[in-house]
């Protein structure tokens, strides 16, 4: 799935363990590094933190 097609999902970067919401910079990333979550809580439970940008 391309990030553009994530449909409002939370996208995490597998390398940095940082996640982005659709309104943040960096949301459109290389699909090879992308990990998709249904909620911020799910991303945080997996050890990801929210992007500061």
N, CA, C, O and CB atoms as a CASP TS submission, in Angstrom:
PFRMAT TS
TARGET T0000
AUTHOR 0000-0000-0000
METHOD Language model
MODEL 1
PARENT N/A
ATOM      1  N   UNK     1       0.860  -1.174   0.000  1.00  0.00           N
ATOM      2  CA  UNK     1       0.000   0.000   0.000  1.00  0.00           C
ATOM      3  C   UNK     1       0.899   1.228   0.000  1.00  0.00           C
ATOM      4  O   UNK     1       1.838   1.311   0.792  1.00  0.00           O
ATOM      5  CB  UNK     1      -0.975   0.003   1.230  1.00  0.00           C
ATOM      6  N   UNK     2       0.625   2.162  -0.866  1.00  0.00           N
ATOM      7  CA  UNK     2       1.369   3.403  -0.893  1.00  0.00           C
ATOM      8  C   UNK     2       0.851   4.300   0.218  1.00  0.00           C
ATOM      9  O   UNK     2      -0.318   4.215   0.596  1.00  0.00           O
ATOM     10  CB  UNK     2       1.254   4.098  -2.274  1.00  0.00           C
ATOM     11  N   UNK     3       1.720   5.163   0.744  1.00  0.00           N
ATOM     12  CA  UNK     3       1.313   6.066   1.815  1.00  0.00           C
ATOM     13  C   UNK     3       0.151   6.929   1.370  1.00  0.00           C
ATOM     14  O   UNK     3      -0.731   7.231   2.174  1.00  0.00           O
ATOM     15  CB  UNK     3       2.484   6.943   2.258  1.00  0.00           C
ATOM     16  N   UNK     4       0.125   7.338   0.100  1.00  0.00           N
ATOM     17  CA  UNK     4      -0.961   8.166  -0.412  1.00  0.00           C
ATOM     18  C   UNK     4      -2.308   7.455  -0.312  1.00  0.00           C
ATOM     19  O   UNK     4      -3.352   8.106  -0.289  1.00  0.00           O
ATOM     20  CB  UNK     4      -0.687   8.555  -1.858  1.00  0.00           C
ATOM     21  N   UNK     5      -2.290   6.137  -0.252  1.00  0.00           N
ATOM     22  CA  UNK     5      -3.515   5.347  -0.210  1.00  0.00           C
ATOM     23  C   UNK     5      -3.832   4.858   1.199  1.00  0.00           C
ATOM     24  O   UNK     5      -4.708   4.012   1.376  1.00  0.00           O
ATOM     25  CB  UNK     5      -3.402   4.164  -1.152  1.00  0.00           C
ATOM     26  N   UNK     6      -3.142   5.371   2.186  1.00  0.00           N
ATOM     27  CA  UNK     6      -3.308   4.891   3.559  1.00  0.00           C
ATOM     28  C   UNK     6      -4.674   5.240   4.138  1.00  0.00           C
ATOM     29  O   UNK     6      -5.108   4.620   5.109  1.00  0.00           O
ATOM     30  CB  UNK     6      -2.223   5.467   4.442  1.00  0.00           C
ATOM     31  N   UNK     7      -5.353   6.217   3.562  1.00  0.00           N
ATOM     32  CA  UNK     7      -6.722   6.516   3.971  1.00  0.00           C
ATOM     33  C   UNK     7      -6.857   7.002   5.392  1.00  0.00           C
ATOM     34  O   UNK     7      -7.755   6.562   6.110  1.00  0.00           O
ATOM     35  CB  UNK     7      -7.559   5.320   3.799  1.00  0.00           C
ATOM     36  N   UNK     8      -5.981   7.904   5.822  1.00  0.00           N
ATOM     37  CA  UNK     8      -6.082   8.461   7.156  1.00  0.00           C
ATOM     38  C   UNK     8      -5.446   7.615   8.229  1.00  0.00           C
ATOM     39  O   UNK     8      -5.594   7.908   9.415  1.00  0.00           O
ATOM     40  CB  UNK     8      -7.490   8.678   7.490  1.00  0.00           C
ATOM     41  N   UNK     9      -4.759   6.596   7.850  1.00  0.00           N
ATOM     42  CA  UNK     9      -4.101   5.738   8.820  1.00  0.00           C
ATOM     43  C   UNK     9      -2.859   6.419   9.380  1.00  0.00           C
ATOM     44  O   UNK     9      -2.370   7.400   8.820  1.00  0.00           O
ATOM     45  CB  UNK     9      -3.734   4.396   8.187  1.00  0.00           C
ATOM     46  N   UNK    10      -2.366   5.900  10.464  1.00  0.00           N
ATOM     47  CA  UNK    10      -1.118   6.345  11.065  1.00  0.00           C
ATOM     48  C   UNK    10       0.007   5.593  10.354  1.00  0.00           C
ATOM     49  O   UNK    10      -0.072   4.380  10.161  1.00  0.00           O
ATOM     50  CB  UNK    10      -1.097   6.094  12.630  1.00  0.00           C
ATOM     51  N   UNK    11       1.051   6.325   9.969  1.00  0.00           N
ATOM     52  CA  UNK    11       2.170   5.700   9.262  1.00  0.00           C
ATOM     53  C   UNK    11       3.422   5.851  10.099  1.00  0.00           C
ATOM     54  O   UNK    11       3.813   6.960  10.462  1.00  0.00           O
ATOM     55  CB  UNK    11       2.373   6.326   7.852  1.00  0.00           C
ATOM     56  N   UNK    12       4.049   4.719  10.404  1.00  0.00           N
ATOM     57  CA  UNK    12       5.285   4.729  11.163  1.00  0.00           C
ATOM     58  C   UNK    12       6.459   4.403  10.273  1.00  0.00           C
ATOM     59  O   UNK    12       6.318   3.708   9.267  1.00  0.00           O
ATOM     60  CB  UNK    12       5.215   3.752  12.317  1.00  0.00           C
ATOM     61  N   UNK    13       7.621   4.909  10.650  1.00  0.00           N
ATOM     62  CA  UNK    13       8.854   4.612   9.946  1.00  0.00           C
ATOM     63  C   UNK    13       9.544   3.476  10.687  1.00  0.00           C
ATOM     64  O   UNK    13       9.891   3.622  11.859  1.00  0.00           O
ATOM     65  CB  UNK    13       9.775   5.872   9.841  1.00  0.00           C
ATOM     66  N   UNK    14       9.744   2.359  10.023  1.00  0.00           N
ATOM     67  CA  UNK    14      10.320   1.173  10.650  1.00  0.00           C
ATOM     68  C   UNK    14      11.750   1.401  11.109  1.00  0.00           C
ATOM     69  O   UNK    14      12.214   0.739  12.038  1.00  0.00           O
ATOM     70  CB  UNK    14      10.274   0.008   9.693  1.00  0.00           C
ATOM     71  N   UNK    15      12.458   2.330  10.469  1.00  0.00           N
ATOM     72  CA  UNK    15      13.848   2.589  10.835  1.00  0.00           C
ATOM     73  C   UNK    15      13.972   3.473  12.069  1.00  0.00           C
ATOM     74  O   UNK    15      14.821   3.224  12.925  1.00  0.00           O
ATOM     75  CB  UNK    15      14.573   3.232   9.679  1.00  0.00           C
ATOM     76  N   UNK    16      13.143   4.493  12.171  1.00  0.00           N
ATOM     77  CA  UNK    16      13.269   5.463  13.265  1.00  0.00           C
ATOM     78  C   UNK    16      12.287   5.222  14.409  1.00  0.00           C
ATOM     79  O   UNK    16      12.454   5.786  15.491  1.00  0.00           O
ATOM     80  CB  UNK    16      13.071   6.855  12.730  1.00  0.00           C
ATOM     81  N   UNK    17      11.279   4.404  14.191  1.00  0.00           N
ATOM     82  CA  UNK    17      10.201   4.164  15.164  1.00  0.00           C
ATOM     83  C   UNK    17       9.484   5.460  15.534  1.00  0.00           C
ATOM     84  O   UNK    17       9.139   5.687  16.694  1.00  0.00           O
ATOM     85  CB  UNK    17      10.762   3.501  16.431  1.00  0.00           C
ATOM     86  N   UNK    18       9.268   6.303  14.527  1.00  0.00           N
ATOM     87  CA  UNK    18       8.500   7.537  14.674  1.00  0.00           C
ATOM     88  C   UNK    18       7.280   7.411  13.776  1.00  0.00           C
ATOM     89  O   UNK    18       7.388   6.958  12.636  1.00  0.00           O
ATOM     90  CB  UNK    18       9.359   8.813  14.308  1.00  0.00           C
ATOM     91  N   UNK    19       6.111   7.812  14.288  1.00  0.00           N
ATOM     92  CA  UNK    19       4.912   7.744  13.457  1.00  0.00           C
ATOM     93  C   UNK    19       4.415   9.135  13.103  1.00  0.00           C
ATOM     94  O   UNK    19       4.702  10.113  13.793  1.00  0.00           O
ATOM     95  CB  UNK    19       3.811   6.959  14.168  1.00  0.00           C
ATOM     96  N   UNK    20       3.667   9.199  12.018  1.00  0.00           N
ATOM     97  CA  UNK    20       3.127  10.448  11.502  1.00  0.00           C
ATOM     98  C   UNK    20       1.633  10.302  11.285  1.00  0.00           C
ATOM     99  O   UNK    20       1.150   9.241  10.888  1.00  0.00           O
ATOM    100  CB  UNK    20       3.830  10.855  10.193  1.00  0.00           C
ATOM    101  N   UNK    21       0.909  11.374  11.550  1.00  0.00           N
ATOM    102  CA  UNK    21      -0.512  11.436  11.240  1.00  0.00           C
ATOM    103  C   UNK    21      -0.653  12.124   9.881  1.00  0.00           C
ATOM    104  O   UNK    21       0.290  12.774   9.430  1.00  0.00           O
ATOM    105  CB  UNK    21      -1.318  12.199  12.362  1.00  0.00           C
ATOM    106  N   UNK    22      -1.797  12.000   9.223  1.00  0.00           N
ATOM    107  CA  UNK    22      -1.959  12.541   7.865  1.00  0.00           C
ATOM    108  C   UNK    22      -1.689  14.039   7.734  1.00  0.00           C
ATOM    109  O   UNK    22      -1.339  14.502   6.649  1.00  0.00           O
ATOM    110  CB  UNK    22      -3.340  12.264   7.391  1.00  0.00           C
ATOM    111  N   UNK    23      -1.843  14.796   8.804  1.00  0.00           N
ATOM    112  CA  UNK    23      -1.639  16.247   8.736  1.00  0.00           C
ATOM    113  C   UNK    23      -0.200  16.673   8.999  1.00  0.00           C
ATOM    114  O   UNK    23       0.093  17.868   9.012  1.00  0.00           O
ATOM    115  CB  UNK    23      -2.542  16.929   9.721  1.00  0.00           C
ATOM    116  N   UNK    24       0.701  15.720   9.209  1.00  0.00           N
ATOM    117  CA  UNK    24       2.081  16.057   9.539  1.00  0.00           C
ATOM    118  C   UNK    24       3.024  15.936   8.358  1.00  0.00           C
ATOM    119  O   UNK    24       2.792  15.190   7.407  1.00  0.00           O
ATOM    120  CB  UNK    24       2.564  15.182  10.647  1.00  0.00           C
ATOM    121  N   UNK    25       4.106  16.712   8.463  1.00  0.00           N
ATOM    122  CA  UNK    25       5.202  16.616   7.521  1.00  0.00           C
ATOM    123  C   UNK    25       5.790  15.207   7.632  1.00  0.00           C
ATOM    124  O   UNK    25       5.831  14.649   8.728  1.00  0.00           O
ATOM    125  CB  UNK    25       6.286  17.718   7.792  1.00  0.00           C
ATOM    126  N   UNK    26       6.231  14.641   6.558  1.00  0.00           N
ATOM    127  CA  UNK    26       6.842  13.319   6.608  1.00  0.00           C
ATOM    128  C   UNK    26       5.864  12.169   6.484  1.00  0.00           C
ATOM    129  O   UNK    26       6.270  11.007   6.498  1.00  0.00           O
ATOM    130  CB  UNK    26       7.588  13.174   7.866  1.00  0.00           C
ATOM    131  N   UNK    27       4.582  12.476   6.363  1.00  0.00           N
ATOM    132  CA  UNK    27       3.575  11.416   6.265  1.00  0.00           C
ATOM    133  C   UNK    27       3.766  10.589   4.999  1.00  0.00           C
ATOM    134  O   UNK    27       3.553   9.377   5.011  1.00  0.00           O
ATOM    135  CB  UNK    27       2.165  12.013   6.292  1.00  0.00           C
ATOM    136  N   UNK    28       4.164  11.235   3.915  1.00  0.00           N
ATOM    137  CA  UNK    28       4.368  10.534   2.648  1.00  0.00           C
ATOM    138  C   UNK    28       5.808  10.063   2.583  1.00  0.00           C
ATOM    139  O   UNK    28       6.700  10.811   2.184  1.00  0.00           O
ATOM    140  CB  UNK    28       4.026  11.447   1.430  1.00  0.00           C
ATOM    141  N   UNK    29       6.027   8.824   2.977  1.00  0.00           N
ATOM    142  CA  UNK    29       7.384   8.285   3.033  1.00  0.00           C
ATOM    143  C   UNK    29       7.528   7.093   2.097  1.00  0.00           C
ATOM    144  O   UNK    29       6.559   6.618   1.505  1.00  0.00           O
ATOM    145  CB  UNK    29       7.744   7.880   4.467  1.00  0.00           C
ATOM    146  N   UNK    30       8.741   6.634   1.985  1.00  0.00           N
ATOM    147  CA  UNK    30       9.055   5.476   1.158  1.00  0.00           C
ATOM    148  C   UNK    30       8.261   4.271   1.679  1.00  0.00           C
ATOM    149  O   UNK    30       8.393   3.914   2.850  1.00  0.00           O
ATOM    150  CB  UNK    30      10.595   5.183   1.164  1.00  0.00           C
ATOM    151  N   UNK    31       7.452   3.650   0.844  1.00  0.00           N
ATOM    152  CA  UNK    31       6.643   2.511   1.293  1.00  0.00           C
ATOM    153  C   UNK    31       7.471   1.350   1.848  1.00  0.00           C
ATOM    154  O   UNK    31       6.961   0.549   2.631  1.00  0.00           O
ATOM    155  CB  UNK    31       5.800   2.013   0.151  1.00  0.00           C
ATOM    156  N   UNK    32       8.729   1.253   1.457  1.00  0.00           N
ATOM    157  CA  UNK    32       9.580   0.171   1.967  1.00  0.00           C
ATOM    158  C   UNK    32       9.833   0.335   3.467  1.00  0.00           C
ATOM    159  O   UNK    32      10.086  -0.655   4.154  1.00  0.00           O
ATOM    160  CB  UNK    32      10.919   0.137   1.206  1.00  0.00           C
ATOM    161  N   UNK    33       9.770   1.563   3.985  1.00  0.00           N
ATOM    162  CA  UNK    33      10.020   1.835   5.405  1.00  0.00           C
ATOM    163  C   UNK    33       8.738   1.998   6.209  1.00  0.00           C
ATOM    164  O   UNK    33       8.791   2.110   7.434  1.00  0.00           O
ATOM    165  CB  UNK    33      10.862   3.079   5.550  1.00  0.00           C
ATOM    166  N   UNK    34       7.600   2.012   5.549  1.00  0.00           N
ATOM    167  CA  UNK    34       6.340   2.351   6.205  1.00  0.00           C
ATOM    168  C   UNK    34       5.721   1.154   6.935  1.00  0.00           C
ATOM    169  O   UNK    34       5.701   0.028   6.437  1.00  0.00           O
ATOM    170  CB  UNK    34       5.356   2.892   5.181  1.00  0.00           C
ATOM    171  N   UNK    35       5.219   1.449   8.134  1.00  0.00           N
ATOM    172  CA  UNK    35       4.454   0.501   8.935  1.00  0.00           C
ATOM    173  C   UNK    35       3.138   1.204   9.235  1.00  0.00           C
ATOM    174  O   UNK    35       3.147   2.354   9.675  1.00  0.00           O
ATOM    175  CB  UNK    35       5.225   0.062  10.269  1.00  0.00           C
ATOM    176  N   UNK    36       2.011   0.544   9.009  1.00  0.00           N
ATOM    177  CA  UNK    36       0.703   1.187   9.127  1.00  0.00           C
ATOM    178  C   UNK    36       0.005   0.763  10.416  1.00  0.00           C
ATOM    179  O   UNK    36       0.027  -0.404  10.806  1.00  0.00           O
ATOM    180  CB  UNK    36      -0.175   0.847   7.913  1.00  0.00           C
ATOM    181  N   UNK    37      -0.612   1.741  11.059  1.00  0.00           N
ATOM    182  CA  UNK    37      -1.367   1.516  12.292  1.00  0.00           C
ATOM    183  C   UNK    37      -2.762   2.109  12.133  1.00  0.00           C
ATOM    184  O   UNK    37      -2.964   3.033  11.345  1.00  0.00           O
ATOM    185  CB  UNK    37      -0.638   2.140  13.522  1.00  0.00           C
ATOM    186  N   UNK    38      -3.717   1.577  12.879  1.00  0.00           N
ATOM    187  CA  UNK    38      -5.095   2.072  12.829  1.00  0.00           C
ATOM    188  C   UNK    38      -5.335   3.230  13.783  1.00  0.00           C
ATOM    189  O   UNK    38      -6.306   3.970  13.629  1.00  0.00           O
ATOM    190  CB  UNK    38      -6.056   0.955  13.146  1.00  0.00           C
ATOM    191  N   UNK    39      -4.447   3.395  14.779  1.00  0.00           N
ATOM    192  CA  UNK    39      -4.620   4.477  15.738  1.00  0.00           C
ATOM    193  C   UNK    39      -3.263   4.857  16.324  1.00  0.00           C
ATOM    194  O   UNK    39      -2.288   4.114  16.217  1.00  0.00           O
ATOM    195  CB  UNK    39      -5.609   4.067  16.861  1.00  0.00           C
ATOM    196  N   UNK    40      -3.228   6.031  16.941  1.00  0.00           N
ATOM    197  CA  UNK    40      -2.001   6.457  17.607  1.00  0.00           C
ATOM    198  C   UNK    40      -1.691   5.541  18.786  1.00  0.00           C
ATOM    199  O   UNK    40      -0.525   5.258  19.064  1.00  0.00           O
ATOM    200  CB  UNK    40      -2.119   7.916  18.080  1.00  0.00           C
ATOM    201  N   UNK    41      -2.720   5.083  19.474  1.00  0.00           N
ATOM    202  CA  UNK    41      -2.518   4.181  20.612  1.00  0.00           C
ATOM    203  C   UNK    41      -1.854   2.881  20.162  1.00  0.00           C
ATOM    204  O   UNK    41      -0.987   2.346  20.854  1.00  0.00           O
ATOM    205  CB  UNK    41      -3.863   3.877  21.306  1.00  0.00           C
ATOM    206  N   UNK    42      -2.259   2.388  19.020  1.00  0.00           N
ATOM    207  CA  UNK    42      -1.659   1.160  18.481  1.00  0.00           C
ATOM    208  C   UNK    42      -0.189   1.394  18.146  1.00  0.00           C
ATOM    209  O   UNK    42       0.649   0.534  18.420  1.00  0.00           O
ATOM    210  CB  UNK    42      -2.426   0.683  17.221  1.00  0.00           C
ATOM    211  N   UNK    43       0.130   2.529  17.566  1.00  0.00           N
ATOM    212  CA  UNK    43       1.514   2.856  17.231  1.00  0.00           C
ATOM    213  C   UNK    43       2.359   2.973  18.501  1.00  0.00           C
ATOM    214  O   UNK    43       3.481   2.468  18.552  1.00  0.00           O
ATOM    215  CB  UNK    43       1.579   4.168  16.421  1.00  0.00           C
ATOM    216  N   UNK    44       1.823   3.635  19.517  1.00  0.00           N
ATOM    217  CA  UNK    44       2.547   3.803  20.768  1.00  0.00           C
ATOM    218  C   UNK    44       2.756   2.467  21.472  1.00  0.00           C
ATOM    219  O   UNK    44       3.809   2.238  22.067  1.00  0.00           O
ATOM    220  CB  UNK    44       1.802   4.764  21.683  1.00  0.00           C
ATOM    221  N   UNK    45       1.774   1.595  21.409  1.00  0.00           N
ATOM    222  CA  UNK    45       1.900   0.274  22.025  1.00  0.00           C
ATOM    223  C   UNK    45       2.978  -0.561  21.344  1.00  0.00           C
ATOM    224  O   UNK    45       3.555  -1.460  21.955  1.00  0.00           O
ATOM    225  CB  UNK    45       0.564  -0.462  21.975  1.00  0.00           C
ATOM    226  N   UNK    46       3.249  -0.257  20.062  1.00  0.00           N
ATOM    227  CA  UNK    46       4.278  -0.971  19.316  1.00  0.00           C
ATOM    228  C   UNK    46       5.658  -0.338  19.510  1.00  0.00           C
ATOM    229  O   UNK    46       6.638  -0.787  18.915  1.00  0.00           O
ATOM    230  CB  UNK    46       3.921  -1.002  17.832  1.00  0.00           C
ATOM    231  N   UNK    47       5.736   0.706  20.346  1.00  0.00           N
ATOM    232  CA  UNK    47       7.020   1.319  20.645  1.00  0.00           C
ATOM    233  C   UNK    47       7.384   2.509  19.777  1.00  0.00           C
ATOM    234  O   UNK    47       8.538   2.937  19.764  1.00  0.00           O
ATOM    235  CB  UNK    47       8.069   0.311  20.523  1.00  0.00           C
ATOM    236  N   UNK    48       6.418   3.047  19.055  1.00  0.00           N
ATOM    237  CA  UNK    48       6.659   4.216  18.202  1.00  0.00           C
ATOM    238  C   UNK    48       6.286   5.484  18.968  1.00  0.00           C
ATOM    239  O   UNK    48       5.428   5.459  19.850  1.00  0.00           O
ATOM    240  CB  UNK    48       5.847   4.117  16.871  1.00  0.00           C
ATOM    241  N   UNK    49       6.942   6.594  18.617  1.00  0.00           N
ATOM    242  CA  UNK    49       6.577   7.883  19.191  1.00  0.00           C
ATOM    243  C   UNK    49       6.130   8.815  18.083  1.00  0.00           C
ATOM    244  O   UNK    49       6.502   8.637  16.923  1.00  0.00           O
ATOM    245  CB  UNK    49       7.755   8.497  19.977  1.00  0.00           C
ATOM    246  N   UNK    50       5.331   9.807  18.440  1.00  0.00           N
ATOM    247  CA  UNK    50       4.796  10.742  17.447  1.00  0.00           C
ATOM    248  C   UNK    50       5.892  11.691  16.975  1.00  0.00           C
ATOM    249  O   UNK    50       6.738  12.122  17.757  1.00  0.00           O
ATOM    250  CB  UNK    50       3.607  11.540  18.031  1.00  0.00           C
ATOM    251  N   UNK    51       5.861  12.007  15.691  1.00  0.00           N
ATOM    252  CA  UNK    51       6.795  12.968  15.126  1.00  0.00           C
ATOM    253  C   UNK    51       6.562  14.339  15.750  1.00  0.00           C
ATOM    254  O   UNK    51       5.430  14.707  16.065  1.00  0.00           O
ATOM    255  CB  UNK    51       6.650  13.036  13.591  1.00  0.00           C
ATOM    256  N   UNK    52       7.634  15.079  15.922  1.00  0.00           N
ATOM    257  CA  UNK    52       7.528  16.416  16.490  1.00  0.00           C
ATOM    258  C   UNK    52       7.171  17.450  15.450  1.00  0.00           C
ATOM    259  O   UNK    52       6.840  18.583  15.799  1.00  0.00           O
ATOM    260  CB  UNK    52       8.815  16.798  17.160  1.00  0.00           C
ATOM    261  N   UNK    53       7.229  17.085  14.159  1.00  0.00           N
ATOM    262  CA  UNK    53       6.902  18.037  13.081  1.00  0.00           C
ATOM    263  C   UNK    53       5.565  17.722  12.487  1.00  0.00           C
ATOM    264  O   UNK    53       5.119  18.411  11.570  1.00  0.00           O
ATOM    265  CB  UNK    53       7.966  18.021  11.989  1.00  0.00           C
TER
END
